[in-house]
Amino acid sequence: MRAESRYRQIARTLRREIQGGSLPPGGQLPSEKQLEERFEASRNTVRLALGMLRNQGLIVSRPGRGHYVQDVVPETFYATRGKGGPGGLNESNMSGLTLEELQLLSADTAVASRLRVPEGTMTVVRRMHRFSGGRSGSISSAFYPMDLVENTPLMLPEDVESALEILMEHGHRQVGYVDELATRMPTPQEVDELELPPGVPVLTVHRTDYSTERPIRLVHTVYAGHSIRYQFEHGDLKAYHRD
């Protein structure tokens, strides 16, 4: 078996053990020597596997002490997967969103340009917080043009299972979306809301959902940078998904 395939196989096995809890957050991995013996692999192959896990944010290396599972194991957001069919291309595929606030606001320049409405147009804003495993994971603001959501459940201060399905039921079916990703250091308010350790950045995502005629929703999400991993998939990936 080629070295590349072997280190990926080792990394996949260890990743499953981390995600399954047999290697718990904060726990120490076996030594490199123990991993060499367990997998009957060379030191270089084991180090490549460990490097892959580090790059994915799953483990940290502490000089002179070994390798440890991250206290916060990043969740993977499969940006090109998710709910398909009539309900939309991708709603969120992450559970735990809770509505915290419902507002009626006039669109500022950034919102108006993405929704392609005049600045000052009235929008319905649903602000949400997501918790995962007892930790704060993200904060989101979803902006809807008022004319699309009047007299719908999106005007009520209640959680909904799928905003895209509600929009579809009222004649506005999502057929595509545009994602804009950026990283930056958090504001003091984001540090508090996301319970961020010192020095951890945030990932910001603007997702604009489109019908065949117009933008129908803008979702601005701020993720704790150490708790999220975005994955995009394109093309024929049978080899990737095959264990």
C-alpha positions in Angstrom: 0.0 0.0 0.0 1.3 3.4 -0.9 2.6 5.6 2.0 0.0 8.3 1.2 -2.9 5.9 1.4 -1.5 4.4 4.6 -1.1 7.7 6.5 -4.6 8.8 5.4 -6.0 5.5 6.7 -4.3 6.0 10.1 -5.5 9.5 10.3 -9.1 8.4 9.4 -9.0 5.7 12.2 -7.7 8.2 14.8 -10.3 10.8 13.6 -13.1 8.3 14.2 -11.8 7.5 17.6 -11.7 11.3 18.5 -15.2 11.9 17.1 -16.5 8.7 18.8 -15.1 9.7 22.2 -12.6 6.9 22.7 -10.0 9.6 22.5 -11.7 12.3 24.6 -11.2 16.0 24.3 -8.1 17.0 26.2 -6.8 13.4 26.3 -3.4 12.4 25.3 -2.8 10.2 22.2 -0.5 7.2 22.3 3.1 8.0 21.7 4.5 8.0 18.2 6.3 4.7 19.0 3.0 3.1 20.2 1.2 4.3 17.1 4.1 2.8 14.9 3.6 -0.5 16.6 -0.2 -0.4 16.5 -0.4 0.4 12.8 2.8 -1.4 11.8 3.8 1.8 10.1 7.0 3.9 9.8 7.7 6.9 12.0 7.4 9.2 8.9 3.9 7.7 8.0 2.7 8.2 11.6 3.9 11.8 11.7 2.2 12.5 8.4 -1.1 11.1 9.9 -0.6 13.3 13.0 0.1 16.3 10.9 -3.1 15.8 8.9 -5.1 15.7 12.2 -3.3 18.9 13.4 -4.2 20.6 10.1 -7.8 19.6 10.6 -7.8 21.2 14.1 -8.4 17.9 15.9 -5.2 17.6 17.9 -2.4 19.8 19.2 1.3 19.0 19.7 3.0 20.0 22.9 6.8 19.8 22.7 8.3 17.3 25.0 4.8 16.0 26.1 3.2 14.5 23.1 0.0 14.9 21.1 -3.4 15.8 22.7 -7.0 15.9 21.4 -8.2 19.5 21.1 -10.5 20.5 24.0 -12.9 21.8 21.4 -13.3 19.3 18.5 -14.3 21.2 15.4 -17.6 20.3 13.8 -17.6 20.0 10.0 -20.1 22.0 8.0 -20.5 20.3 4.7 -21.2 23.5 2.7 -22.1 21.7 -0.5 -24.2 18.9 1.1 -27.3 19.1 3.2 -31.0 19.1 2.6 -31.8 18.7 -1.1 -35.0 18.5 -3.0 -37.9 20.9 -2.8 -36.9 22.2 0.6 -33.7 23.8 -0.6 -30.1 23.0 -1.4 -28.7 23.4 2.0 -30.5 24.7 5.1 -27.8 24.4 7.7 -27.2 20.7 8.5 -26.3 21.7 12.0 -28.7 21.3 14.9 -29.1 23.5 18.0 -30.2 26.8 16.6 -32.4 28.8 18.9 -34.2 32.0 18.1 -33.1 34.8 20.5 -34.6 37.9 18.9 -37.0 39.0 16.1 -36.6 42.5 14.7 -37.9 44.8 11.9 -35.0 46.8 10.6 -34.3 48.9 7.6 -31.5 47.5 5.4 -28.1 49.1 5.6 -25.8 49.3 2.7 -24.3 45.8 3.2 -27.6 44.1 3.6 -29.3 46.0 0.8 -26.5 45.2 -1.7 -26.7 41.5 -1.1 -30.5 41.4 -1.1 -30.6 43.7 -4.1 -33.1 46.1 -2.6 -32.9 49.8 -2.0 -31.1 50.9 1.1 -33.6 51.5 3.9 -36.0 48.7 2.7 -37.7 47.1 5.6 -36.4 43.6 6.5 -37.4 41.0 9.0 -34.3 39.9 11.1 -34.2 36.6 13.0 -31.2 36.5 15.4 -30.2 33.0 16.4 -27.6 31.4 18.7 -26.4 27.8 18.4 -25.1 25.6 21.1 -23.3 22.3 20.6 -22.3 20.0 23.4 -22.9 22.7 26.0 -20.6 25.1 24.2 -21.6 28.3 22.3 -20.9 27.5 18.6 -22.2 30.4 16.5 -24.4 33.5 16.3 -26.5 34.2 13.2 -28.7 36.9 11.8 -31.1 36.0 9.0 -32.4 38.9 6.9 -35.6 38.6 4.9 -37.2 41.2 2.6 -40.5 42.2 4.3 -42.6 41.6 1.2 -41.5 37.9 1.0 -42.4 37.0 4.6 -45.4 39.0 5.6 -48.1 36.7 7.0 -45.8 33.7 7.3 -44.4 32.0 10.5 -41.1 33.8 9.9 -42.8 36.9 11.3 -43.5 35.1 14.6 -40.9 35.1 17.5 -40.8 31.3 17.4 -38.3 28.7 16.2 -39.0 27.1 12.8 -37.7 23.8 11.5 -36.9 25.1 8.0 -37.1 28.7 6.9 -36.4 27.7 3.3 -39.5 25.4 3.3 -41.6 28.2 4.6 -40.3 30.5 1.8 -41.0 27.7 -0.8 -44.5 27.2 0.5 -45.1 30.9 -0.2 -43.8 30.8 -3.7 -40.1 31.5 -3.2 -38.1 28.3 -3.8 -34.4 28.4 -3.2 -32.4 27.3 -6.3 -28.9 28.4 -5.4 -26.8 30.3 -2.9 -23.6 32.3 -2.7 -21.2 31.9 0.3 -18.7 34.6 1.3 -16.2 33.5 4.0 -13.7 35.6 5.9 -11.7 35.4 9.1 -11.0 38.2 11.6 -10.4 38.8 15.3 -13.6 38.9 17.3 -15.3 41.9 18.8 -15.6 42.1 22.7 -19.2 41.2 22.4 -18.4 38.1 20.3 -15.8 37.0 22.8 -18.5 37.0 25.5 -21.2 35.4 23.4 -19.0 32.7 21.9 -17.0 32.1 25.1 -13.7 32.5 23.1 -10.3 31.8 24.6 -7.7 34.5 24.1 -6.3 34.8 20.6 -9.0 32.7 18.9 -10.3 34.3 15.6 -13.8 34.0 14.2 -15.0 32.8 10.9 -17.7 34.9 9.3 -20.0 33.6 6.6 -22.5 35.6 4.5 -24.9 33.2 2.7 -27.3 34.8 0.2 -30.1 32.4 -1.0 -31.6 32.9 -4.4 -34.8 32.0 -6.1 -34.9 32.1 -9.9 -36.0 35.7 -9.7 -34.2 37.3 -6.8 -32.3 37.0 -3.5 -34.7 35.7 -0.8 -32.6 35.5 2.3 -29.3 36.7 3.7 -27.8 34.8 6.6 -24.8 36.3 8.4 -23.1 33.8 10.8 -20.2 34.2 13.1 -18.5 31.0 14.2 -16.0 30.4 16.9 -12.9 29.8 14.8 -11.7 26.8 16.7 -15.0 25.0 16.7 -15.9 24.9 12.9 -14.4 23.4 9.8 -16.0 24.1 6.4 -15.8 21.4 3.7 -16.6 21.9 0.1 -17.0 19.0 -2.3 -17.1 19.1 -6.1 -16.9 16.5 -8.8 -16.8 12.7 -8.7 -15.7 11.8 -5.2 -16.5 8.1 -5.0 -12.8 7.4 -4.1 -13.0 10.0 -1.3 -16.1 8.6 0.3 -15.0 5.0 0.0 -13.5 3.7 3.3 
